[in-house]
Amino acid sequence: MDNQLVLVRQHNHMTEARYELSETAINILLMVISKVRQDDDLDKEYVISIADLTNRMGVSKIIHTRFEDACEQLMKSIITVKNINKTDANSFLKVAFASSVLYEKGVAKIEISKKIRPYYGYLKERFTEFELNIALGLTGKYAKRMYQLISEYKNLVNQSFDKSIDELKIMLGIIDEQTGKDLYKNYADFEKNVLKPAEKEINSKANLRFTYKAVKIGRKVAKIEFSIDYNQALDKTKQVSERSGGNFNAYEYLLNVLKLSPFQIEKIIKNHSIDDIREKSVKIIKQNDKKPITNIGGYAAKVFGLTNDKK
């Protein structure tokens, strides 16, 4: 499995968008958006291969027909997302993710729909950021979406949020907006098939964990309250030293412990391997343990070669 840290960034509206895709289609979608940069040509084709995907996921095989079908889903399935250019909460964009897919021998060249491009890339505000390997490693399609959702709220002071039950079901594709059909009309079924499996998988595999509580109005569950936490403390050298299989959340460590800015972190992640980030972080913390560093952010910036970056 490729353990290099890759961060995916998307607008919060896209995190909470309404769409229904298979697990493989979501994985391809994640691989594509991890490659999007703000200065890319609008007609750029993003190349994703079965080999890339299996390497990232750490699996031995993906069937060609399943991969091809998943690519086709990206052109056929409609994403409903709040209009990024409007403040009206009732203004939505409906669009397919991909405008074209050129598929040949296990390799897909995917062109993103132009209308959806502003929702991805190096956004500076109102964005959700999460780790690609973790998202790919989650096998449940609901777990993949829930991981993105809790990532949106992870940096809030109280690390909690709530969603109405209908809002959550629509986002996850459980309620069909056109027909009103609800796959799990009974809350017990929704909890058993969606919430519990997602909670179990995310809490055992991801850098984040969550708990939830159903809130009733009368006898009916009206909303779900979520509480988020990190699986490991971010202020311990041990976490850096014992990094294994994606447990070291480099972005959060550089931000919260080494006090670097998002701009600086973006450059570090782009130019350094995860092992190099780990090793340099260990050295900085060991130096700080010997003699407290007055400006640890400035010191860390020098260690990573960012002495001229002021942003």
MITI-49397 format. One record per residue (C-alpha): y, z, x; residue in three letters. Coordinates in steps of 0.05 Angstrom, whole numbers, plus 5000, padded with zeros to 4 digits. Layout:
N
    Y    Z    X residu
    Y    Z    X    ala
...
//
This chain:
311
    Y    Z    X residu
 5000 5000 5000    met
 5070 4983 5024    asp
 5104 5051 5031    asn
 5173 5025 5050    gln
 5225 5057 5004    leu
 5257 5008 4956    val
 5307 5032 4904    leu
 5316 4996 4839    val
 5384 4999 4806    arg
 5400 4977 4735    gln
 5453 4991 4684    his
 5440 5050 4638    asn
 5441 5003 4579    his
 5381 4966 4608    met
 5345 5032 4620    thr
 5349 5045 4545    glu
 5341 4972 4523    ala
 5290 4953 4470    arg
 5233 4910 4493    tyr
 5157 4905 4491    glu
 5121 4881 4553    leu
 5052 4892 4583    ser
 5042 4936 4644    glu
 5036 4875 4690    thr
 5098 4842 4660    ala
 5138 4907 4671    ile
 5114 4909 4743    asn
 5136 4837 4756    ile
 5203 4853 4722    leu
 5212 4913 4769    leu
 5194 4872 4830    met
 5245 4819 4811    val
 5303 4867 4797    ile
 5291 4904 4861    ser
 5310 4839 4897    lys
 5373 4825 4858    val
 5439 4830 4897    arg
 5509 4823 4868    gln
 5527 4762 4910    asp
 5464 4722 4893    asp
 5474 4653 4864    asp
 5465 4654 4789    leu
 5410 4602 4794    asp
 5372 4637 4850    lys
 5296 4639 4842    glu
 5263 4705 4860    tyr
 5194 4696 4890    val
 5139 4744 4869    ile
 5066 4734 4888    ser
 5002 4767 4868    ile
 4995 4789 4940    ala
 5064 4822 4938    asp
 5047 4858 4875    leu
 4979 4883 4895    thr
 5007 4906 4962    asn
 5062 4946 4928    arg
 5016 4975 4875    met
 4961 4992 4924    gly
 4908 4956 4883    val
 4856 4907 4908    ser
 4861 4853 4855    lys
 4903 4825 4798    ile
 4872 4769 4757    ile
 4910 4703 4762    his
 4910 4691 4687    thr
 4938 4761 4673    arg
 4993 4750 4725    phe
 5010 4682 4695    glu
 5010 4709 4624    asp
 5055 4766 4645    ala
 5105 4717 4676    cys
 5105 4678 4611    glu
 5121 4742 4573    gln
 5185 4748 4613    leu
 5208 4683 4582    met
 5184 4697 4511    lys
 5196 4771 4498    ser
 5266 4788 4475    ile
 5305 4845 4506    ile
 5356 4877 4461    thr
 5409 4913 4501    val
 5478 4941 4488    lys
 5533 4891 4507    asn
 5557 4910 4576    ile
 5626 4880 4562    asn
 5639 4915 4496    lys
 5655 4987 4478    thr
 5629 4976 4407    asp
 5563 5014 4403    ala
 5537 4963 4352    asn
 5548 4903 4398    ser
 5481 4879 4426    phe
 5456 4823 4469    leu
 5389 4792 4453    lys
 5360 4751 4510    val
 5296 4736 4548    ala
 5293 4764 4618    phe
 5273 4699 4652    ala
 5302 4631 4638    ser
 5247 4595 4677    ser
 5184 4610 4717    val
 5154 4561 4767    leu
 5082 4584 4776    tyr
 5034 4557 4828    glu
 4972 4587 4861    lys
 4989 4660 4850    gly
 5063 4653 4866    val
 5118 4655 4814    ala
 5190 4633 4825    lys
 5230 4668 4771    ile
 5300 4650 4750    glu
 5336 4707 4713    ile
 5375 4692 4650    ser
 5448 4689 4670    lys
 5469 4734 4612    lys
 5426 4791 4638    ile
 5446 4788 4712    arg
 5505 4836 4705    pro
 5457 4892 4686    tyr
 5422 4891 4754    tyr
 5440 4897 4827    gly
 5487 4942 4867    tyr
 5524 4972 4808    leu
 5576 5025 4823    lys
 5578 5063 4757    glu
 5536 5076 4695    arg
 5471 5059 4731    phe
 5401 5086 4735    thr
 5366 5087 4803    glu
 5293 5100 4815    phe
 5238 5086 4867    glu
 5201 5020 4860    leu
 5135 5046 4887    asn
 5133 5104 4839    ile
 5149 5060 4779    ala
 5095 5010 4800    leu
 5045 5065 4813    gly
 5049 5090 4741    leu
 4994 5056 4702    thr
 5017 5070 4631    gly
 5071 5024 4603    lys
 5102 5082 4566    tyr
 5102 5124 4629    ala
 5138 5068 4665    lys
 5194 5068 4613    arg
 5197 5143 4609    met
 5203 5149 4685    tyr
 5264 5103 4682    gln
 5293 5142 4625    leu
 5289 5210 4659    ile
 5316 5179 4722    ser
 5379 5161 4683    glu
 5392 5235 4669    tyr
 5365 5267 4733    lys
 5433 5281 4763    asn
 5465 5316 4703    leu
 5484 5387 4717    val
 5436 5416 4665    asn
 5385 5360 4676    gln
 5370 5355 4601    ser
 5381 5306 4545    phe
 5356 5290 4476    asp
 5337 5227 4438    lys
 5325 5218 4364    ser
 5252 5203 4349    ile
 5269 5135 4320    asp
 5314 5116 4378    glu
 5258 5133 4427    leu
 5206 5095 4388    lys
 5250 5033 4382    ile
 5265 5035 4457    met
 5190 5039 4473    leu
 5172 4982 4424    gly
 5134 5029 4378    ile
 5178 5013 4318    ile
 5188 4939 4303    asp
 5261 4931 4285    glu
 5248 4868 4244    gln
 5192 4895 4201    thr
 5202 4970 4208    gly
 5128 4977 4225    lys
 5114 5042 4264    asp
 5052 5044 4308    leu
 5052 5120 4307    tyr
 5086 5141 4243    lys
 5054 5210 4247    asn
 5087 5252 4302    tyr
 5021 5281 4324    ala
 4996 5210 4338    asp
 5061 5193 4376    phe
 5055 5255 4418    glu
 4981 5244 4432    lys
 4987 5170 4451    asn
 5056 5167 4482    val
 5090 5232 4502    leu
 5031 5271 4528    lys
 5001 5215 4571    pro
 5070 5198 4599    ala
 5085 5270 4615    glu
 5017 5281 4649    lys
 5022 5218 4692    glu
 5094 5225 4712    ile
 5088 5298 4729    asn
 5028 5285 4773    ser
 5053 5222 4809    lys
 5128 5218 4809    ala
 5185 5250 4847    asn
 5211 5276 4779    leu
 5177 5317 4725    arg
 5196 5331 4654    phe
 5179 5376 4595    thr
 5198 5363 4523    tyr
 5206 5399 4457    lys
 5204 5370 4387    ala
 5262 5390 4342    val
 5252 5389 4267    lys
 5299 5380 4209    ile
 5261 5409 4152    gly
 5188 5389 4162    arg
 5202 5325 4199    lys
 5211 5317 4274    val
 5282 5289 4283    ala
 5291 5289 4358    lys
 5260 5304 4425    ile
 5294 5349 4476    glu
 5277 5333 4549    phe
 5285 5377 4610    ser
 5280 5346 4680    ile
 5265 5375 4748    asp
 5246 5349 4817    tyr
 5174 5357 4838    asn
 5193 5385 4906    gln
 5254 5421 4933    ala
 5301 5374 4970    leu
 5331 5424 5018    asp
 5269 5440 5060    lys
 5251 5407 5127    thr
 5178 5414 5107    lys
 5187 5362 5054    gln
 5211 5311 5105    val
 5158 5328 5156    ser
 5100 5325 5107    glu
 5123 5260 5075    arg
 5061 5225 5048    ser
 5050 5171 4996    gly
 5121 5169 4968    gly
 5134 5245 4963    asn
 5196 5240 5007    phe
 5254 5219 4963    asn
 5299 5191 5017    ala
 5358 5175 4973    tyr
 5362 5245 4943    glu
 5351 5277 5011    tyr
 5406 5237 5045    leu
 5453 5250 4987    leu
 5441 5324 4973    asn
 5419 5352 5040    val
 5453 5307 5092    leu
 5514 5297 5048    lys
 5520 5222 5059    leu
 5556 5178 5008    ser
 5519 5128 4963    pro
 5552 5071 5003    phe
 5525 5099 5068    gln
 5456 5112 5039    ile
 5452 5040 5014    glu
 5463 5015 5085    lys
 5414 5064 5115    ile
 5359 5045 5067    ile
 5372 4972 5079    lys
 5370 4977 5155    asn
 5319 5032 5168    his
 5245 5041 5151    ser
 5223 5102 5111    ile
 5190 5131 5174    asp
 5254 5122 5214    asp
 5294 5157 5160    ile
 5244 5213 5159    arg
 5244 5222 5234    glu
 5319 5221 5241    lys
 5326 5270 5182    ser
 5278 5318 5215    val
 5318 5316 5280    lys
 5383 5329 5244    ile
 5356 5389 5206    ile
 5324 5417 5269    lys
 5390 5411 5305    gln
 5425 5445 5247    asn
 5374 5502 5249    asp
 5389 5514 5323    lys
 5464 5512 5313    lys
 5497 5500 5245    pro
 5532 5433 5242    ile
 5603 5438 5214    thr
 5603 5369 5183    asn
 5531 5350 5172    ile
 5550 5285 5135    gly
 5592 5261 5194    gly
 5537 5280 5243    tyr
 5484 5245 5202    ala
 5527 5183 5197    ala
 5531 5180 5273    lys
 5455 5189 5280    val
 5444 5130 5232    phe
 5497 5087 5267    gly
 5549 5090 5211    leu
 5607 5117 5251    thr
 5656 5065 5224    asn
 5636 5071 5151    asp
 5689 5112 5114    lys
 5669 5097 5042    lys
//
